[in-house]
Amino acid sequence: MKLLLLLGLFPLQLLAQSSFSDTARQIETVLKPWSNTNLPGVSVAISRHGQLIYAQAFGAADLEHDVLNDTATIFEAGSVSKQFTAAAILLLEQDGKLRQLDDVRKYIPELPDYGSVITIYDLIHHQSGLRDWGSVAEVEGWGRGSRAHTNAHALQIICRQTALNNPPGTEYIYSNSNYNLMAIIVERVAKKSFAQFCKDRIFVPAGMSHTSWRNDFRQVVKKRAIAYQQTPMALKMSMPFEDAHGNGGLLTTATDLVKWAAFMHGGKLGGQALLDRQLEKGRFRNGIYHPYAAGLRISKFNGRDQVTHSGATAGYRANLDYFPELGLSIALLSNTSGFSPVQIAEKLARIYIADWPASWVEIPVVYKAAPDEQKKLEGWYRDAKTDEGIFIRAVDSTLLMPNKIPITFTQQRRLLANGYNIRFLRSGLLRISTTQPIDTTKFLREPASNWSIDDLKQFEGTYTSKDANTTIRFKVSGTNLQYLQEPDVPVTVIPTYKDGFETPGSSIRFLRDKKGQLTGFSMSVGRARRIEFMKIY
């Protein structure tokens, strides 16, 4: 384990007068659970105003060969990578070679015409409506990590989709497809590989000498940490054996990430004009802004402006925070899927930024009402966007959401559930996000399913999907309805509302014609909504 500590590290809390060693000790206390040299660990780097003030690594990089992490160990940054892909697009825009408002089909004519223009701007800000290719691949039976997907494979899946999650420019839905397409656009416009373009225009100028793209997973990468996942039986390797990149796939070190933060936020990548574009919040067609910028999330932490993004690919975990008012960067990279990068980053940030006073935090109380009123609200509700079913249960004059989470009541007389405002309607309920972007989802009242074994047999049959390029067969087994998708084992689907079912990773709604005959079903999984399957027999 290699340790780097530079003098000049002082907490920013006005009340904290800890010495440099006290601050380092606080950091190491936060990261102590990952200090076991017989387990995978974490690398951290902290800089202020471009000066590296703390860097240390914990745990093992390679358990098979007893190699420890150090500050030069290379990890994969997951979706922290997206800000570099966005920066490459912005550089090409500054070069006059493309515009953010260009139709994506100008550069990727293979993309279907969905009747509404999808712009590069929509890709950057995750408002294109394009289904996440990895989620579709999961439905296909070849989820991320099970096949060596390339950007060409991702493009093939994206272009196979006959429908969008939502009309372009109307809703924020995170989708990796956006950033794989952006990497492809860079290659087609710059007429060189995406990896080479980024090296020439971003990594070398920023002094990121240990950073590259994983565009060939077979390539030997010196000092790379192996990623791991804890299974019920043992730790196992969990590497991203794929070549798809741009959405993720950045190989880097924590110290290189804080170099990048100083370089970008210092306006050294294309000047202040490009920085402004990088930090510009997304804007829907109706003029409403949302907090996703160019591969970055714009937010607040304890009252301070925060520019952030987290990442996860296979067993790698990552987070990069920048606090503009303080010139403070905190980078975390880990090679274990058990690491929670956002939570740990928040703990480290609290060392420098004081928490809000407890008196400023509103504590909701459990919502109580007469039993007859509660019973009227009890029942199944269907998400009008994804067909996901939720059951609200009335227990002792309390309304419980799934996982037994009670609906609460604020001093402003707002109902809260799972962090959302909710409002009951005669036809269902509205779920309204409490943070930007303000997004409202309608849940429709649905009758409960009450199927006998004979009733379940109506769903038996073989169904096929062009979008997911797969066939699924439903059959009744014992008292359960199952679907079979070769070569996997059967999956039991759990009834929810009438014609609705669920598995741990998906929601399924069977579709009927005007006569009530089954015609197929739609499946929503991850970031891909309503993938349609037609019944063929």
ZAMARGU-4260 file (C-alpha; in steps of 0.2 Angstrom, whole numbers, plus 5000, padded with zeros to 4 digits):
<rodrens>
0) 5000/5000/5000 | 5007/5017/4995 | 5002/5032/5005 | 5004/5050/4999 | 5000/5065/5011
5) 5004/5083/5007 | 5004/5097/5019 | 4990/5110/5018 | 4975/5099/5021 | 4963/5109/5033
10) 4945/5105/5036 | 4933/5119/5029 | 4921/5118/5044 | 4922/5134/5054 | 4921/5125/5070
15) 4933/5111/5066 | 4951/5115/5071 | 4958/5098/5069 | 4976/5096/5063 | 4981/5088/5047
20) 4984/5071/5055 | 4967/5072/5063 | 4959/5075/5046 | 4969/5060/5038 | 4963/5050/5053
25) 4945/5054/5050 | 4947/5049/5031 | 4955/5033/5036 | 4941/5029/5049 | 4928/5031/5035
30) 4938/5019/5024 | 4944/5007/5037 | 4931/4993/5032 | 4941/4991/5016 | 4958/4991/5023
35) 4959/4971/5025 | 4973/4966/5013 | 4964/4949/5010 | 4949/4958/5002 | 4947/4970/4988
40) 4948/4988/4993 | 4947/5006/4987 | 4958/5020/4981 | 4955/5038/4986 | 4962/5055/4980
45) 4957/5072/4987 | 4963/5089/4979 | 4960/5107/4983 | 4962/5121/4970 | 4971/5108/4959
50) 4984/5103/4972 | 4984/5085/4978 | 4982/5085/4997 | 4978/5067/5001 | 4980/5050/4991
55) 4979/5033/4998 | 4974/5015/4993 | 4967/5001/5004 | 4964/4982/5002 | 4970/4970/4988
60) 4971/4973/4969 | 4973/4955/4965 | 4968/4941/4977 | 4976/4927/4966 | 4993/4935/4966
65) 4993/4944/4983 | 4995/4961/4975 | 4989/4976/4985 | 4981/4992/4979 | 4992/5007/4979
70) 4989/5025/4972 | 4995/5020/4955 | 4982/5005/4954 | 4971/5007/4939 | 4952/5004/4941
75) 4937/5005/4930 | 4926/5021/4933 | 4909/5015/4927 | 4898/5029/4922 | 4910/5042/4929
80) 4917/5039/4912 | 4902/5048/4904 | 4908/5066/4907 | 4923/5062/4896 | 4912/5056/4882
85) 4902/5072/4883 | 4918/5082/4883 | 4923/5074/4867 | 4907/5079/4859 | 4908/5097/4865
90) 4926/5098/4858 | 4919/5093/4841 | 4906/5106/4843 | 4919/5119/4847 | 4928/5113/4832
95) 4913/5117/4821 | 4911/5099/4816 | 4894/5096/4824 | 4880/5104/4833 | 4871/5098/4849
100) 4854/5102/4840 | 4859/5091/4825 | 4848/5076/4822 | 4857/5060/4828 | 4852/5052/4812
105) 4863/5064/4802 | 4878/5054/4809 | 4869/5037/4813 | 4857/5035/4799 | 4854/5017/4804
110) 4844/5023/4819 | 4825/5021/4815 | 4814/5036/4812 | 4803/5037/4827 | 4793/5052/4821
115) 4801/5064/4832 | 4819/5071/4830 | 4832/5065/4843 | 4846/5077/4844 | 4863/5075/4851
120) 4858/5087/4865 | 4845/5074/4870 | 4858/5060/4870 | 4869/5071/4882 | 4856/5075/4894
125) 4847/5057/4894 | 4831/5064/4887 | 4831/5055/4870 | 4819/5041/4875 | 4831/5028/4868
130) 4830/5011/4878 | 4845/5006/4887 | 4853/4993/4876 | 4860/4983/4891 | 4842/4982/4898
135) 4836/4975/4882 | 4850/4963/4881 | 4845/4957/4898 | 4828/4953/4891 | 4836/4944/4876
140) 4845/4933/4888 | 4862/4940/4886 | 4864/4953/4900 | 4879/4964/4902 | 4894/4953/4907
145) 4887/4938/4899 | 4894/4942/4881 | 4908/4952/4874 | 4897/4966/4868 | 4905/4979/4857
150) 4899/4997/4852 | 4893/4988/4836 | 4883/4976/4846 | 4875/4990/4856 | 4871/5000/4840
155) 4863/4984/4833 | 4852/4982/4848 | 4847/5001/4849 | 4843/5001/4830 | 4832/4986/4833
160) 4820/4995/4844 | 4803/4999/4837 | 4798/5011/4851 | 4805/5023/4863 | 4803/5024/4882
165) 4796/5042/4880 | 4795/5055/4867 | 4812/5064/4864 | 4814/5079/4875 | 4800/5076/4887
170) 4807/5066/4901 | 4824/5062/4909 | 4827/5043/4909 | 4845/5037/4911 | 4851/5026/4897
175) 4868/5020/4892 | 4863/5019/4874 | 4864/5038/4873 | 4883/5038/4877 | 4888/5023/4866
180) 4880/5032/4852 | 4890/5048/4856 | 4906/5038/4856 | 4901/5031/4839 | 4897/5049/4833
185) 4914/5055/4839 | 4923/5042/4829 | 4913/5045/4813 | 4915/5064/4814 | 4934/5064/4820
190) 4938/5050/4808 | 4949/5041/4821 | 4945/5030/4836 | 4936/5037/4850 | 4950/5031/4862
195) 4963/5040/4851 | 4953/5056/4850 | 4951/5056/4869 | 4969/5053/4872 | 4975/5067/4860
200) 4962/5080/4866 | 4958/5076/4884 | 4969/5064/4893 | 4987/5070/4887 | 4982/5089/4890
205) 4975/5085/4907 | 4991/5076/4912 | 4981/5060/4914 | 4995/5048/4911 | 4987/5032/4918
210) 4970/5034/4909 | 4963/5025/4894 | 4947/5017/4887 | 4944/4999/4889 | 4940/4996/4870
215) 4948/4979/4870 | 4945/4969/4886 | 4959/4957/4881 | 4972/4970/4882 | 4985/4968/4896
220) 4984/4984/4907 | 4998/4985/4919 | 4993/4988/4937 | 4975/4985/4934 | 4965/4980/4949
225) 4954/4964/4947 | 4935/4967/4951 | 4926/4956/4963 | 4908/4952/4969 | 4903/4944/4985
230) 4892/4929/4982 | 4883/4919/4995 | 4897/4906/4995 | 4913/4916/4991 | 4921/4931/4983
235) 4922/4929/4964 | 4929/4939/4950 | 4917/4951/4942 | 4926/4959/4927 | 4918/4969/4912
240) 4922/4957/4898 | 4915/4968/4885 | 4922/4981/4873 | 4907/4993/4873 | 4913/5010/4880
245) 4909/5028/4880 | 4895/5024/4892 | 4908/5017/4904 | 4924/5008/4902 | 4937/5022/4907
250) 4952/5014/4915 | 4960/5027/4927 | 4967/5031/4944 | 4959/5041/4958 | 4974/5054/4956
255) 4970/5056/4937 | 4952/5059/4941 | 4956/5074/4952 | 4968/5080/4939 | 4954/5080/4927
260) 4942/5089/4939 | 4955/5103/4941 | 4959/5104/4922 | 4940/5104/4917 | 4934/5116/4931
265) 4949/5127/4928 | 4942/5131/4911 | 4958/5123/4903 | 4948/5111/4891 | 4942/5123/4878
270) 4940/5138/4889 | 4926/5145/4899 | 4914/5143/4885 | 4916/5124/4884 | 4915/5123/4903
275) 4899/5132/4903 | 4892/5119/4891 | 4898/5105/4901 | 4889/5111/4917 | 4873/5117/4908
280) 4858/5108/4915 | 4847/5098/4903 | 4832/5107/4896 | 4816/5098/4891 | 4806/5104/4875
285) 4794/5113/4887 | 4808/5124/4894 | 4809/5115/4911 | 4827/5111/4917 | 4833/5095/4925
290) 4850/5093/4934 | 4859/5081/4922 | 4872/5091/4913 | 4885/5084/4901 | 4889/5068/4909
295) 4888/5076/4926 | 4874/5079/4939 | 4872/5097/4946 | 4866/5097/4964 | 4869/5103/4982
300) 4877/5095/4997 | 4874/5103/5014 | 4871/5120/5005 | 4886/5119/4994 | 4886/5118/4975
305) 4891/5100/4970 | 4896/5093/4953 | 4895/5074/4954 | 4894/5057/4946 | 4895/5039/4952
310) 4898/5023/4942 | 4897/5004/4943 | 4902/4992/4930 | 4904/4973/4935 | 4912/4973/4951
315) 4920/4991/4950 | 4913/5006/4959 | 4917/5024/4957 | 4912/5042/4962 | 4919/5059/4958
320) 4914/5075/4967 | 4919/5093/4964 | 4913/5107/4975 | 4916/5123/4965 | 4915/5136/4979
325) 4929/5126/4988 | 4939/5120/4974 | 4938/5103/4982 | 4938/5087/4972 | 4936/5069/4980
330) 4938/5054/4969 | 4934/5036/4974 | 4938/5020/4965 | 4934/5002/4971 | 4936/4985/4965
335) 4922/4977/4975 | 4904/4977/4971 | 4900/4979/4990 | 4907/4996/4990 | 4894/5010/4990
340) 4903/5025/4982 | 4890/5038/4984 | 4887/5035/5003 | 4906/5034/5006 | 4909/5050/4996
345) 4896/5059/5007 | 4905/5053/5023 | 4921/5060/5016 | 4913/5077/5011 | 4906/5079/5028
350) 4924/5080/5035 | 4925/5096/5025 | 4908/5103/5024 | 4897/5104/5039 | 4880/5096/5040
355) 4864/5106/5040 | 4858/5111/5057 | 4846/5097/5063 | 4833/5110/5066 | 4832/5113/5047
360) 4826/5096/5044 | 4808/5092/5043 | 4803/5076/5051 | 4787/5069/5044 | 4774/5059/5055
365) 4765/5044/5050 | 4749/5048/5040 | 4733/5042/5050 | 4715/5041/5045 | 4699/5033/5049
370) 4699/5014/5045 | 4685/5016/5032 | 4695/5029/5022 | 4711/5019/5023 | 4702/5004/5016
375) 4696/5014/5001 | 4714/5018/4997 | 4720/5000/4999 | 4723/4990/4984 | 4733/4988/4968
380) 4740/5003/4957 | 4748/5002/4940 | 4762/5013/4934 | 4755/5021/4918 | 4773/5022/4911
385) 4780/5005/4915 | 4765/4994/4920 | 4774/4991/4937 | 4761/4986/4950 | 4762/4992/4968
390) 4751/4987/4982 | 4746/4999/4996 | 4740/4990/5012 | 4730/4997/5026 | 4736/4991/5043
395) 4730/4999/5060 | 4725/5015/5052 | 4741/5017/5043 | 4744/5015/5024 | 4759/5005/5020
400) 4769/5005/5003 | 4779/4990/4997 | 4792/4985/5009 | 4781/4990/5023 | 4786/5009/5021
405) 4772/5020/5029 | 4765/5035/5020 | 4769/5050/5030 | 4762/5068/5032 | 4773/5084/5033
410) 4770/5100/5041 | 4765/5107/5024 | 4751/5094/5023 | 4760/5084/5010 | 4759/5065/5009
415) 4776/5057/5007 | 4780/5039/5001 | 4798/5033/4997 | 4804/5051/4996 | 4790/5056/4983
420) 4775/5067/4986 | 4759/5057/4982 | 4742/5063/4979 | 4727/5051/4979 | 4714/5053/4965
425) 4698/5044/4961 | 4706/5034/4947 | 4723/5031/4956 | 4737/5041/4963 | 4750/5053/4957
430) 4768/5051/4962 | 4778/5068/4961 | 4797/5069/4963 | 4802/5080/4977 | 4819/5085/4968
435) 4823/5091/4951 | 4817/5087/4938 | 4799/5088/4944 | 4792/5072/4936 | 4774/5066/4939
440) 4770/5048/4937 | 4752/5042/4937 | 4747/5026/4945 | 4730/5019/4939 | 4719/5009/4951
445) 4718/4990/4945 | 4708/4976/4951 | 4718/4963/4960 | 4722/4946/4952 | 4712/4932/4958
450) 4717/4918/4946 | 4714/4899/4949 | 4726/4887/4942 | 4714/4884/4927 | 4713/4903/4925
455) 4732/4904/4924 | 4732/4892/4909 | 4725/4906/4898 | 4742/4914/4898 | 4751/4898/4892
460) 4759/4900/4875 | 4774/4905/4865 | 4778/4924/4863 | 4791/4932/4852 | 4799/4950/4852
465) 4807/4958/4837 | 4814/4972/4849 | 4822/4959/4861 | 4826/4946/4847 | 4820/4932/4858
470) 4806/4920/4861 | 4798/4916/4878 | 4786/4902/4883 | 4774/4903/4897 | 4767/4888/4906
475) 4758/4883/4922 | 4769/4873/4934 | 4760/4867/4950 | 4752/4882/4956 | 4763/4895/4947
480) 4764/4903/4930 | 4782/4902/4924 | 4791/4908/4908 | 4805/4898/4900 | 4819/4906/4889
485) 4832/4894/4883 | 4845/4889/4890 | 4840/4897/4907 | 4830/4889/4921 | 4811/4893/4922
490) 4807/4909/4930 | 4791/4910/4941 | 4781/4926/4938 | 4771/4933/4953 | 4753/4939/4950
495) 4750/4957/4955 | 4735/4966/4948 | 4723/4959/4934 | 4734/4954/4919 | 4749/4960/4928
500) 4764/4949/4935 | 4782/4953/4941 | 4798/4945/4943 | 4813/4952/4954 | 4819/4962/4939
505) 4804/4965/4928 | 4786/4969/4927 | 4774/4960/4914 | 4757/4965/4908 | 4747/4954/4896
510) 4739/4963/4882 | 4721/4959/4875 | 4711/4964/4860 | 4694/4972/4860 | 4686/4955/4862
515) 4697/4951/4878 | 4708/4939/4869 | 4726/4938/4873 | 4737/4945/4860 | 4754/4946/4869
520) 4762/4955/4883 | 4774/4969/4887 | 4789/4968/4898 | 4798/4983/4907 | 4815/4980/4914
525) 4828/4992/4921 | 4829/5007/4909 | 4819/4999/4895 | 4800/5001/4895 | 4786/4990/4888
530) 4796/4979/4876 | 4782/4970/4867 | 4780/4952/4864 | 4767/4944/4851 | 4759/4928/4855
535) 4763/4916/4840 | 4754/4900/4847
</rodrens>
